[in-house]
Amino acid sequence: MSEIRYDGKVAIVTGAGNGLGRAHALALAARGAKVVVNDLGGARDGTGGSLGPAETVVKEITDAGGEAIPDGANVTDEPQVQAMAKAALDKWGRIDILVNNAGILRDKTFHKMGFADYRAVIDVHLIGTALCTHAVWNVMREQQYGRVVCTSSPSGLHGIFGQANYGAAKAGMIGLMNALHLEGAKYNIRINLLSPSAKTRMTEDLGMPEAVLEALTPEAITAACLFLVGEDAPSRQIISCAGGGYAAAHIVETDGVYLPPDQQTPEAIAANWEKIADRSDVHFYENSSGPIQNFLGKAQGG
């Protein structure tokens, strides 16, 4: 199989001063992309800020013969995000790839969590992802080309104790992806999600054994990211990945049952719950009309 490259392509990678974002930016540049290395340069909880981490990654790229510029935009600040996109356009004239990777953590059990911490995490992960994508969306539409990756998490797909804010933000990306997949299809814009587990400063205190952490390299996640922003990338896919393992995750529904009007009661649902919840025959739907058609077909005896 031929090498996947990005010659002539311009990429923006948010949160690229450390961890996964740094690995993504370095790999994209090594394969020919011109890269905007965005990083607020704050602490893990989102406080503070410095252009230093972004500048360090840019130097790594340029020292290796690549092209990159640093950017310190806060992804929750719309004017700063618009300025980041403008900087890419002013420098290189196009934007082909966006990797939404910026993130913060403010973990607490829900009963102890203040809503300043809840909103801060939602703002960075979900609103920030939407703002950055919106800033490049019309550019990609006009080009008739775009590749967008959003960084979800097992917390959003399956749940992690103490991450009600983080999990909600990461799950929200699924709905964003589903809508933008439909809106971007005729413009050759493809959007996908990563659901990664890797050794970064975001995971350093989760209590995993060091041997496990050492296997969870950022580079293993970057391989999936680069696949999802390639010329022949799929769209509306979720790649779950960790330590060299890769799987496709999907939202599915059971086949379900039809209850006639006189049985549309909580008691009848309780009586049929085992069949309703039977996972032996599940369906994946391309859009929201799928389950409606399934239920209408059952109502009509189909």
C-alpha positions as CSV (number, residue, x, y, z in Angstrom):
1,M,0.0,0.0,0.0
2,S,1.3,3.5,-0.9
3,E,2.4,5.8,1.9
4,I,-0.2,8.2,3.2
5,R,1.1,11.7,2.8
6,Y,-0.1,15.3,3.1
7,D,2.1,17.2,0.7
8,G,0.5,20.6,-0.2
9,K,-2.0,20.2,2.7
10,V,-2.4,22.7,5.6
11,A,-3.3,21.3,9.0
12,I,-4.3,22.9,12.3
13,V,-3.7,20.9,15.4
14,T,-5.1,22.3,18.7
15,G,-3.5,21.4,22.0
16,A,-0.3,20.5,20.1
17,G,2.3,21.6,22.6
18,N,2.3,18.3,24.5
19,G,1.1,14.7,24.4
20,L,-1.2,13.6,21.6
21,G,-1.3,16.9,19.9
22,R,2.4,17.2,19.7
23,A,2.7,13.7,18.2
24,H,0.0,14.5,15.7
25,A,1.7,17.7,14.6
26,L,5.1,16.2,14.3
27,A,3.8,13.2,12.2
28,L,1.7,15.4,9.9
29,A,4.7,17.6,9.2
30,A,7.0,14.6,8.7
31,R,4.6,13.5,6.0
32,G,4.5,16.8,4.2
33,A,1.8,18.9,5.8
34,K,2.3,22.5,6.8
35,V,1.1,22.8,10.4
36,V,-0.4,25.4,12.7
37,V,0.7,24.3,16.1
38,N,-1.9,25.6,18.5
39,D,-1.5,25.5,22.2
40,L,-2.7,27.8,25.0
41,G,0.3,26.6,27.0
42,G,-1.7,26.4,30.2
43,A,-1.8,23.8,33.0
44,R,-3.7,20.6,32.8
45,D,-6.8,22.3,34.4
46,G,-6.7,25.1,31.8
47,T,-5.2,27.8,33.9
48,G,-2.3,30.0,32.8
49,G,-0.9,30.3,29.4
50,S,2.4,30.5,27.4
51,L,3.3,30.3,23.7
52,G,6.4,28.3,24.7
53,P,5.1,24.8,24.2
54,A,3.8,25.6,20.7
55,E,7.1,27.3,19.8
56,T,9.0,24.3,21.0
57,V,7.1,22.0,18.7
58,V,7.4,24.4,15.8
59,K,11.2,24.4,16.2
60,E,11.2,20.6,16.2
61,I,9.3,20.6,12.9
62,T,11.4,23.3,11.2
63,D,14.6,21.8,12.4
64,A,13.5,18.6,10.6
65,G,12.9,20.5,7.4
66,G,9.2,21.0,7.8
67,E,6.9,24.1,7.8
68,A,5.0,25.2,10.9
69,I,3.8,28.3,12.8
70,P,2.9,28.6,16.4
71,D,-0.4,29.8,17.7
72,G,-1.6,30.5,21.3
73,A,-5.4,30.8,20.7
74,N,-7.7,29.8,23.5
75,V,-10.1,27.5,21.7
76,T,-13.0,28.8,23.8
77,D,-12.4,32.4,22.5
78,E,-14.1,32.9,19.1
79,P,-12.1,35.9,18.0
80,Q,-8.9,34.1,18.9
81,V,-10.0,31.0,17.0
82,Q,-11.0,33.1,13.9
83,A,-7.5,34.8,14.1
84,M,-5.9,31.3,14.1
85,A,-7.7,30.3,11.0
86,K,-6.8,33.6,9.3
87,A,-3.2,33.1,10.2
88,A,-3.2,29.8,8.4
89,L,-4.9,31.3,5.3
90,D,-2.6,34.3,5.3
91,K,0.4,32.1,5.4
92,W,-0.5,29.2,3.1
93,G,-3.9,30.1,1.4
94,R,-5.9,27.1,2.5
95,I,-6.9,24.8,5.4
96,D,-7.3,21.1,4.7
97,I,-7.1,19.4,8.0
98,L,-8.3,20.2,11.5
99,V,-7.4,18.1,14.5
100,N,-9.4,19.1,17.5
101,N,-7.3,17.9,20.4
102,A,-7.1,20.7,23.0
103,G,-8.4,19.6,26.4
104,I,-8.4,20.1,30.1
105,L,-9.3,18.0,33.1
106,R,-11.2,19.1,36.3
107,D,-12.1,15.7,37.7
108,K,-14.4,15.4,40.7
109,T,-17.3,13.2,41.7
110,F,-20.6,14.9,40.6
111,H,-21.9,15.7,44.1
112,K,-18.6,17.6,44.8
113,M,-18.3,19.3,41.5
114,G,-19.0,23.0,41.2
115,F,-20.5,24.2,37.9
116,A,-17.6,26.5,37.1
117,D,-15.6,23.3,36.7
118,Y,-18.4,21.6,34.8
119,R,-18.7,24.5,32.3
120,A,-15.0,25.0,31.9
121,V,-14.5,21.4,30.7
122,I,-17.6,21.6,28.4
123,D,-16.3,24.9,27.0
124,V,-12.9,23.6,26.1
125,H,-13.8,20.2,24.8
126,L,-17.2,20.6,23.2
127,I,-17.6,24.3,22.5
128,G,-13.9,24.7,21.6
129,T,-14.2,21.8,19.1
130,A,-17.3,23.4,17.6
131,L,-15.7,26.9,17.4
132,C,-12.5,25.6,15.7
133,T,-14.5,23.5,13.3
134,H,-16.8,26.4,12.5
135,A,-13.8,28.6,11.8
136,V,-12.6,26.3,9.0
137,W,-15.9,25.0,7.8
138,N,-16.7,27.5,5.1
139,V,-13.1,27.4,3.9
140,M,-13.4,23.6,3.5
141,R,-16.7,24.0,1.7
142,E,-15.3,26.4,-0.8
143,Q,-12.3,24.2,-1.4
144,Q,-14.5,21.2,-1.8
145,Y,-12.1,19.4,0.6
146,G,-11.7,19.0,4.3
147,R,-10.7,16.5,6.9
148,V,-11.8,17.0,10.6
149,V,-10.9,14.8,13.6
150,C,-12.4,15.4,17.0
151,T,-10.8,13.8,20.1
152,S,-13.5,12.0,22.1
153,S,-12.7,9.5,24.9
154,P,-13.7,6.2,26.4
155,S,-15.2,8.4,29.1
156,G,-17.7,9.7,26.6
157,L,-18.4,6.3,25.0
158,H,-18.5,4.2,28.2
159,G,-18.1,6.4,31.3
160,I,-15.4,6.9,33.8
161,F,-16.0,7.6,37.5
162,G,-15.5,11.2,38.5
163,Q,-15.7,12.6,34.9
164,A,-19.3,13.7,34.5
165,N,-18.1,16.9,32.9
166,Y,-15.5,15.4,30.7
167,G,-17.7,12.4,29.7
168,A,-20.6,14.7,28.7
169,A,-18.3,16.9,26.6
170,K,-16.8,13.8,24.9
171,A,-20.2,12.2,24.2
172,G,-21.5,15.5,22.8
173,M,-18.9,15.2,20.0
174,I,-20.7,12.2,18.7
175,G,-23.8,14.3,17.9
176,L,-21.7,17.0,16.4
177,M,-19.9,14.5,14.1
178,N,-23.2,12.9,13.0
179,A,-24.7,16.3,11.9
180,L,-21.5,17.6,10.2
181,H,-21.0,14.3,8.4
182,L,-24.3,14.8,6.7
183,E,-23.8,18.5,6.1
184,G,-20.2,18.1,4.7
185,A,-20.7,15.1,2.5
186,K,-21.4,16.9,-0.8
187,Y,-18.4,19.1,-0.2
188,N,-15.9,16.3,0.4
189,I,-15.6,17.1,4.0
190,R,-15.1,14.0,6.2
191,I,-15.3,14.1,10.0
192,N,-14.4,11.4,12.4
193,L,-13.7,10.8,16.1
194,L,-10.8,9.3,18.0
195,S,-11.5,7.6,21.3
196,P,-7.9,7.2,22.6
197,S,-6.1,6.0,25.7
198,A,-2.5,7.1,25.9
199,K,0.3,8.1,28.3
200,T,0.0,11.9,28.5
201,R,-0.2,14.5,31.3
202,M,-4.0,14.0,31.1
203,T,-3.6,10.4,32.3
204,E,-0.5,10.5,34.4
205,D,-2.4,10.2,37.8
206,L,-5.0,7.6,36.9
207,G,-3.2,4.9,38.8
208,M,-2.4,2.6,36.0
209,P,0.7,0.4,36.3
210,E,3.8,1.9,34.7
211,A,4.2,-1.0,32.4
212,V,0.7,-0.4,31.0
213,L,1.3,3.3,30.7
214,E,4.5,2.7,28.8
215,A,2.6,0.7,26.2
216,L,0.1,3.5,25.7
217,T,2.2,5.6,23.4
218,P,0.8,8.8,21.8
219,E,2.3,7.6,18.5
220,A,-0.1,4.6,18.5
221,I,-3.0,7.1,18.6
222,T,-1.4,9.3,16.0
223,A,-1.4,6.4,13.5
224,A,-5.3,6.4,13.7
225,C,-5.5,10.2,13.6
226,L,-3.4,10.3,10.4
227,F,-5.5,7.6,8.8
228,L,-8.7,9.6,9.6
229,V,-7.3,12.8,7.9
230,G,-6.0,11.1,4.8
231,E,-7.2,11.6,1.2
232,D,-9.1,8.3,1.4
233,A,-10.4,8.7,5.0
234,P,-13.8,7.4,5.9
235,S,-16.4,9.6,7.5
236,R,-18.6,9.4,10.6
237,Q,-16.3,6.8,12.2
238,I,-15.2,6.4,15.8
239,I,-11.8,4.7,16.2
240,S,-11.2,3.4,19.7
241,C,-7.5,3.0,20.1
242,A,-4.9,2.2,22.8
243,G,-1.4,0.7,22.8
244,G,-1.6,-0.5,19.2
245,G,-5.2,-1.8,19.4
246,Y,-7.8,-0.3,17.1
247,A,-11.5,-0.9,16.9
248,A,-14.5,0.8,15.4
249,A,-17.1,2.0,17.9
250,H,-20.8,2.5,16.9
251,I,-24.0,3.8,18.4
252,V,-26.5,1.0,17.8
253,E,-30.1,0.0,18.7
254,T,-31.7,-3.3,19.4
255,D,-34.4,-4.5,17.0
256,G,-37.0,-3.6,19.6
257,V,-40.7,-4.4,19.7
258,Y,-43.9,-2.7,18.6
259,L,-46.7,-2.2,21.1
260,P,-50.2,-1.3,19.9
261,P,-51.8,1.8,21.3
262,D,-53.7,-0.1,24.1
263,Q,-50.4,-1.6,25.3
264,Q,-48.2,1.6,25.2
265,T,-47.9,1.7,28.9
266,P,-45.0,1.5,31.4
267,E,-46.3,-1.9,32.5
268,A,-46.2,-3.3,29.0
269,I,-42.7,-2.0,28.5
270,A,-41.7,-3.7,31.8
271,A,-43.3,-6.9,30.6
272,N,-41.4,-6.8,27.3
273,W,-38.2,-5.4,28.6
274,E,-36.1,-8.6,28.0
275,K,-37.1,-8.6,24.3
276,I,-36.6,-4.8,24.0
277,A,-33.1,-5.0,25.5
278,D,-32.1,-8.1,23.6
279,R,-28.7,-7.4,22.0
280,S,-28.7,-10.4,19.7
281,D,-29.9,-8.4,16.7
282,V,-28.7,-4.8,16.7
283,H,-28.9,-2.2,14.0
284,F,-26.6,0.7,12.9
285,Y,-28.4,3.6,11.3
286,E,-27.1,6.1,8.8
287,N,-29.2,8.9,10.2
288,S,-32.1,9.6,12.6
289,S,-34.8,8.3,10.2
290,G,-33.5,4.8,10.7
291,P,-35.2,3.9,14.0
292,I,-38.4,5.7,12.9
293,Q,-38.6,3.5,9.8
294,N,-37.8,0.4,11.9
295,F,-40.7,1.2,14.3
296,L,-43.1,2.1,11.6
297,G,-42.3,-1.1,9.7
298,K,-43.1,-3.1,12.9
299,A,-46.4,-1.1,13.4
300,Q,-47.4,-2.0,9.9
301,G,-46.5,-5.7,10.4
302,G,-43.4,-5.5,8.3
